[in-house]
Amino acid sequence: YKSEVARDAIKRRFPDVEIKAYVGNVITDQRFRMKFYEGFELVVNALDNLEARNHVNRVCVKLDKPLIDGGSAGFIGTCVSIVKGQTPCYECREKPKPKQYPVCTI
């Protein structure tokens, strides 16, 4: 899982950092309700699902939690920081248009 790979990479570089990887559906998994996010100073995600990214964005904006959003849409990868009142939220940002390629060229 991406969260476990990211955790392991961070721990190798910063062994004293306390970090836990979570795996599950951020929208439907009962562990990831609003109360879950309240305990964090910063939220980092690596989601590929637009609905899930929008959901985490809304939770973080509502709770005034900084969010580092990393993910992909097709062949396009992004990583942005979102801080309420200082940067646009995830849904407010202009997204790059996905590139269309003929199947025969891929």
LUMMI-690184 format. One record per residue: residue number from 1; residue in one letter; x, y, z of N, C-alpha, C, O in turn. Coordinates in nm, 2 decimals. Layout:
% LUMMI-690184
(NUM "A" (X Y Z) (X Y Z) (X Y Z) (X Y Z))
...
% end
This chain:
% LUMMI-690184
(1 "Y" (0.08 -0.12 0.00) (0.00 0.00 0.00) (0.09 0.13 0.00) (0.19 0.13 0.06))
(2 "K" (0.04 0.23 -0.07) (0.12 0.35 -0.08) (0.15 0.41 0.06) (0.26 0.47 0.08))
(3 "S" (0.05 0.41 0.15) (0.07 0.47 0.28) (0.18 0.40 0.35) (0.26 0.46 0.43))
(4 "E" (0.20 0.27 0.33) (0.30 0.19 0.40) (0.44 0.22 0.34) (0.54 0.23 0.41))
(5 "V" (0.44 0.23 0.21) (0.57 0.27 0.14) (0.61 0.41 0.18) (0.73 0.43 0.21))
(6 "A" (0.52 0.50 0.18) (0.56 0.64 0.22) (0.61 0.64 0.37) (0.71 0.71 0.40))
(7 "R" (0.54 0.57 0.46) (0.58 0.56 0.60) (0.72 0.51 0.61) (0.81 0.57 0.68))
(8 "D" (0.75 0.40 0.54) (0.88 0.34 0.55) (0.99 0.43 0.49) (1.10 0.44 0.55))
(9 "A" (0.96 0.50 0.38) (1.06 0.60 0.33) (1.09 0.71 0.42) (1.20 0.76 0.44))
(10 "I" (0.98 0.77 0.48) (1.00 0.88 0.58) (1.08 0.83 0.70) (1.17 0.90 0.75))
(11 "K" (1.05 0.71 0.75) (1.12 0.66 0.87) (1.27 0.64 0.84) (1.35 0.66 0.93))
(12 "R" (1.30 0.60 0.72) (1.44 0.58 0.69) (1.52 0.71 0.69) (1.63 0.72 0.74))
(13 "R" (1.45 0.82 0.65) (1.51 0.95 0.64) (1.51 1.02 0.78) (1.60 1.09 0.82))
(14 "F" (1.40 1.00 0.85) (1.37 1.07 0.98) (1.33 0.96 1.08) (1.21 0.95 1.11))
(15 "P" (1.42 0.89 1.13) (1.39 0.78 1.22) (1.31 0.81 1.35) (1.24 0.73 1.41))
(16 "D" (1.32 0.94 1.39) (1.26 0.98 1.52) (1.11 1.03 1.50) (1.04 1.06 1.59))
(17 "V" (1.07 1.04 1.37) (0.94 1.09 1.34) (0.84 0.98 1.37) (0.85 0.86 1.34))
(18 "E" (0.73 1.02 1.44) (0.62 0.92 1.47) (0.52 0.93 1.35) (0.46 1.03 1.33))
(19 "I" (0.51 0.82 1.29) (0.42 0.81 1.17) (0.35 0.68 1.16) (0.41 0.57 1.18))
(20 "K" (0.22 0.68 1.13) (0.15 0.55 1.11) (0.08 0.55 0.98) (0.02 0.65 0.94))
(21 "A" (0.09 0.44 0.91) (0.02 0.43 0.78) (-0.12 0.38 0.80) (-0.14 0.28 0.88))
(22 "Y" (-0.22 0.43 0.73) (-0.36 0.39 0.74) (-0.40 0.34 0.60) (-0.37 0.40 0.50))
(23 "V" (-0.47 0.23 0.60) (-0.52 0.17 0.48) (-0.67 0.15 0.49) (-0.71 0.09 0.59))
(24 "G" (-0.74 0.20 0.39) (-0.89 0.18 0.40) (-0.96 0.28 0.31) (-0.89 0.37 0.26))
(25 "N" (-1.09 0.27 0.30) (-1.17 0.36 0.22) (-1.20 0.49 0.30) (-1.28 0.47 0.40))
(26 "V" (-1.15 0.60 0.27) (-1.17 0.72 0.35) (-1.31 0.77 0.36) (-1.35 0.85 0.45))
(27 "I" (-1.39 0.73 0.27) (-1.53 0.77 0.26) (-1.62 0.67 0.34) (-1.71 0.72 0.42))
(28 "T" (-1.60 0.54 0.32) (-1.70 0.45 0.38) (-1.65 0.38 0.51) (-1.73 0.33 0.59))
(29 "D" (-1.52 0.38 0.53) (-1.46 0.31 0.65) (-1.50 0.39 0.78) (-1.46 0.51 0.78))
(30 "Q" (-1.56 0.33 0.87) (-1.61 0.39 0.99) (-1.49 0.45 1.08) (-1.51 0.54 1.16))
(31 "R" (-1.37 0.40 1.06) (-1.25 0.45 1.13) (-1.22 0.59 1.09) (-1.17 0.67 1.18))
(32 "F" (-1.26 0.63 0.97) (-1.21 0.76 0.92) (-1.32 0.87 0.92) (-1.34 0.94 0.82))
(33 "R" (-1.40 0.87 1.03) (-1.49 0.98 1.05) (-1.43 1.11 1.09) (-1.30 1.11 1.11))
(34 "M" (-1.50 1.21 1.11) (-1.45 1.35 1.14) (-1.35 1.34 1.27) (-1.25 1.40 1.27))
(35 "K" (-1.39 1.27 1.37) (-1.31 1.26 1.49) (-1.17 1.21 1.46) (-1.08 1.25 1.53))
(36 "F" (-1.16 1.12 1.37) (-1.03 1.06 1.33) (-0.93 1.17 1.29) (-0.81 1.17 1.34))
(37 "Y" (-0.97 1.27 1.21) (-0.89 1.38 1.16) (-0.86 1.48 1.27) (-0.76 1.55 1.26))
(38 "E" (-0.94 1.49 1.37) (-0.92 1.59 1.47) (-0.79 1.58 1.55) (-0.74 1.68 1.60))
(39 "G" (-0.74 1.46 1.56) (-0.62 1.43 1.63) (-0.49 1.46 1.56) (-0.38 1.44 1.62))
(40 "F" (-0.49 1.51 1.44) (-0.37 1.54 1.36) (-0.34 1.68 1.34) (-0.44 1.77 1.34))
(41 "E" (-0.22 1.72 1.34) (-0.18 1.86 1.31) (-0.17 1.88 1.16) (-0.19 1.99 1.11))
(42 "L" (-0.15 1.77 1.08) (-0.13 1.78 0.94) (-0.18 1.65 0.88) (-0.17 1.54 0.93))
(43 "V" (-0.25 1.66 0.76) (-0.30 1.54 0.69) (-0.23 1.53 0.56) (-0.22 1.63 0.48))
(44 "V" (-0.18 1.41 0.53) (-0.11 1.38 0.40) (-0.19 1.27 0.33) (-0.21 1.17 0.40))
(45 "N" (-0.23 1.29 0.21) (-0.29 1.18 0.14) (-0.22 1.15 0.01) (-0.15 1.23 -0.05))
(46 "A" (-0.25 1.03 -0.04) (-0.20 0.98 -0.17) (-0.31 0.91 -0.24) (-0.30 0.79 -0.26))
(47 "L" (-0.41 0.98 -0.27) (-0.53 0.92 -0.33) (-0.54 0.94 -0.48) (-0.51 1.04 -0.53))
(48 "D" (-0.59 0.83 -0.54) (-0.61 0.84 -0.69) (-0.76 0.87 -0.73) (-0.79 0.90 -0.84))
(49 "N" (-0.84 0.85 -0.63) (-0.99 0.86 -0.65) (-1.03 1.01 -0.63) (-1.01 1.06 -0.52))
(50 "L" (-1.09 1.07 -0.73) (-1.13 1.21 -0.72) (-1.23 1.23 -0.60) (-1.22 1.33 -0.53))
(51 "E" (-1.33 1.14 -0.59) (-1.43 1.15 -0.48) (-1.36 1.15 -0.35) (-1.40 1.23 -0.26))
(52 "A" (-1.26 1.06 -0.33) (-1.20 1.05 -0.20) (-1.11 1.18 -0.17) (-1.11 1.22 -0.06))
(53 "R" (-1.04 1.23 -0.27) (-0.96 1.35 -0.26) (-1.05 1.47 -0.22) (-1.02 1.55 -0.13))
(54 "N" (-1.17 1.48 -0.28) (-1.26 1.59 -0.25) (-1.31 1.57 -0.11) (-1.32 1.67 -0.03))
(55 "H" (-1.34 1.45 -0.07) (-1.39 1.42 0.07) (-1.28 1.47 0.17) (-1.32 1.54 0.27))
(56 "V" (-1.16 1.42 0.16) (-1.06 1.46 0.26) (-1.03 1.61 0.26) (-1.01 1.67 0.36))
(57 "N" (-1.04 1.67 0.14) (-1.02 1.81 0.13) (-1.13 1.88 0.21) (-1.10 1.97 0.29))
(58 "R" (-1.26 1.84 0.20) (-1.37 1.90 0.27) (-1.35 1.89 0.42) (-1.37 1.98 0.50))
(59 "V" (-1.31 1.77 0.46) (-1.29 1.74 0.61) (-1.18 1.84 0.66) (-1.20 1.90 0.77))
(60 "C" (-1.07 1.84 0.59) (-0.96 1.93 0.64) (-0.99 2.07 0.64) (-0.95 2.14 0.73))
(61 "V" (-1.06 2.12 0.54) (-1.11 2.26 0.54) (-1.20 2.29 0.66) (-1.19 2.39 0.73))
(62 "K" (-1.29 2.20 0.68) (-1.39 2.22 0.79) (-1.32 2.22 0.92) (-1.36 2.30 1.01))
(63 "L" (-1.22 2.13 0.94) (-1.15 2.12 1.07) (-1.03 2.22 1.07) (-0.96 2.22 1.18))
(64 "D" (-1.00 2.29 0.97) (-0.89 2.38 0.96) (-0.76 2.31 0.98) (-0.67 2.35 1.06))
(65 "K" (-0.74 2.20 0.91) (-0.62 2.11 0.92) (-0.55 2.13 0.79) (-0.61 2.12 0.68))
(66 "P" (-0.42 2.16 0.79) (-0.34 2.16 0.67) (-0.34 2.03 0.60) (-0.33 1.92 0.67))
(67 "L" (-0.34 2.03 0.47) (-0.35 1.90 0.39) (-0.24 1.91 0.28) (-0.23 2.01 0.21))
(68 "I" (-0.16 1.80 0.27) (-0.08 1.78 0.16) (-0.14 1.68 0.07) (-0.15 1.56 0.11))
(69 "D" (-0.19 1.72 -0.04) (-0.26 1.63 -0.13) (-0.17 1.58 -0.25) (-0.12 1.66 -0.32))
(70 "G" (-0.15 1.45 -0.25) (-0.07 1.40 -0.36) (-0.15 1.29 -0.43) (-0.22 1.21 -0.36))
(71 "G" (-0.15 1.29 -0.56) (-0.23 1.18 -0.63) (-0.21 1.19 -0.78) (-0.13 1.27 -0.83))
(72 "S" (-0.29 1.12 -0.85) (-0.28 1.12 -0.99) (-0.42 1.11 -1.05) (-0.52 1.06 -0.99))
(73 "A" (-0.43 1.16 -1.17) (-0.55 1.15 -1.26) (-0.50 1.11 -1.39) (-0.44 1.19 -1.47))
(74 "G" (-0.51 0.98 -1.43) (-0.46 0.94 -1.56) (-0.31 0.94 -1.55) (-0.25 0.88 -1.46))
(75 "F" (-0.25 1.01 -1.65) (-0.10 1.02 -1.65) (-0.04 1.14 -1.58) (0.08 1.16 -1.58))
(76 "I" (-0.13 1.22 -1.51) (-0.09 1.34 -1.45) (-0.08 1.32 -1.30) (-0.18 1.28 -1.24))
(77 "G" (0.03 1.35 -1.24) (0.05 1.35 -1.10) (0.06 1.49 -1.04) (0.12 1.57 -1.10))
(78 "T" (0.01 1.51 -0.92) (0.02 1.64 -0.86) (0.05 1.62 -0.71) (0.02 1.52 -0.65))
(79 "C" (0.10 1.72 -0.65) (0.13 1.73 -0.51) (0.11 1.88 -0.47) (0.19 1.96 -0.52))
(80 "V" (0.02 1.91 -0.39) (-0.01 2.05 -0.35) (-0.04 2.06 -0.20) (-0.09 1.96 -0.14))
(81 "S" (0.00 2.17 -0.14) (-0.03 2.20 0.00) (-0.16 2.28 0.00) (-0.18 2.37 -0.08))
(82 "I" (-0.24 2.25 0.10) (-0.37 2.32 0.11) (-0.38 2.37 0.26) (-0.38 2.29 0.35))
(83 "V" (-0.39 2.50 0.27) (-0.40 2.56 0.41) (-0.52 2.66 0.40) (-0.52 2.75 0.33))
(84 "K" (-0.62 2.63 0.48) (-0.74 2.71 0.49) (-0.70 2.86 0.51) (-0.63 2.89 0.60))
(85 "G" (-0.76 2.94 0.42) (-0.74 3.09 0.43) (-0.61 3.14 0.37) (-0.59 3.26 0.36))
(86 "Q" (-0.52 3.04 0.33) (-0.39 3.08 0.27) (-0.38 3.03 0.12) (-0.31 3.10 0.04))
(87 "T" (-0.44 2.92 0.09) (-0.43 2.86 -0.04) (-0.57 2.82 -0.09) (-0.65 2.80 0.00))
(88 "P" (-0.59 2.80 -0.22) (-0.71 2.75 -0.26) (-0.73 2.60 -0.21) (-0.63 2.53 -0.20))
(89 "C" (-0.85 2.56 -0.18) (-0.87 2.42 -0.14) (-0.86 2.33 -0.27) (-0.84 2.38 -0.38))
(90 "Y" (-0.86 2.20 -0.25) (-0.84 2.11 -0.36) (-0.94 2.13 -0.47) (-0.91 2.14 -0.58))
(91 "E" (-1.07 2.14 -0.43) (-1.17 2.15 -0.53) (-1.17 2.29 -0.59) (-1.23 2.30 -0.70))
(92 "C" (-1.11 2.39 -0.53) (-1.11 2.52 -0.59) (-0.99 2.54 -0.69) (-0.99 2.64 -0.77))
(93 "R" (-0.90 2.45 -0.69) (-0.78 2.46 -0.78) (-0.82 2.42 -0.92) (-0.90 2.33 -0.94))
(94 "E" (-0.76 2.49 -1.01) (-0.78 2.45 -1.15) (-0.69 2.32 -1.18) (-0.58 2.32 -1.14))
(95 "K" (-0.76 2.22 -1.23) (-0.69 2.10 -1.26) (-0.64 2.09 -1.40) (-0.71 2.14 -1.49))
(96 "P" (-0.52 2.03 -1.42) (-0.48 2.01 -1.56) (-0.57 1.92 -1.64) (-0.63 1.83 -1.58))
(97 "K" (-0.59 1.95 -1.76) (-0.68 1.87 -1.85) (-0.61 1.74 -1.88) (-0.49 1.74 -1.92))
(98 "P" (-0.68 1.63 -1.86) (-0.61 1.50 -1.90) (-0.58 1.50 -2.05) (-0.66 1.54 -2.13))
(99 "K" (-0.47 1.44 -2.08) (-0.43 1.43 -2.22) (-0.49 1.30 -2.28) (-0.49 1.20 -2.22))
(100 "Q" (-0.54 1.32 -2.40) (-0.59 1.21 -2.47) (-0.50 1.16 -2.58) (-0.45 1.24 -2.66))
(101 "Y" (-0.47 1.03 -2.58) (-0.38 0.98 -2.68) (-0.45 0.87 -2.75) (-0.52 0.79 -2.69))
(102 "P" (-0.43 0.86 -2.88) (-0.48 0.75 -2.96) (-0.42 0.62 -2.90) (-0.30 0.61 -2.88))
(103 "V" (-0.51 0.52 -2.89) (-0.46 0.39 -2.83) (-0.35 0.33 -2.91) (-0.26 0.26 -2.85))
(104 "C" (-0.34 0.35 -3.04) (-0.24 0.29 -3.12) (-0.10 0.35 -3.09) (0.00 0.30 -3.13))
(105 "T" (-0.09 0.47 -3.02) (0.04 0.53 -3.00) (0.09 0.50 -2.86) (0.20 0.53 -2.83))
(106 "I" (0.01 0.43 -2.78) (0.05 0.40 -2.64) (0.11 0.27 -2.64) (0.16 0.22 -2.53))
% end
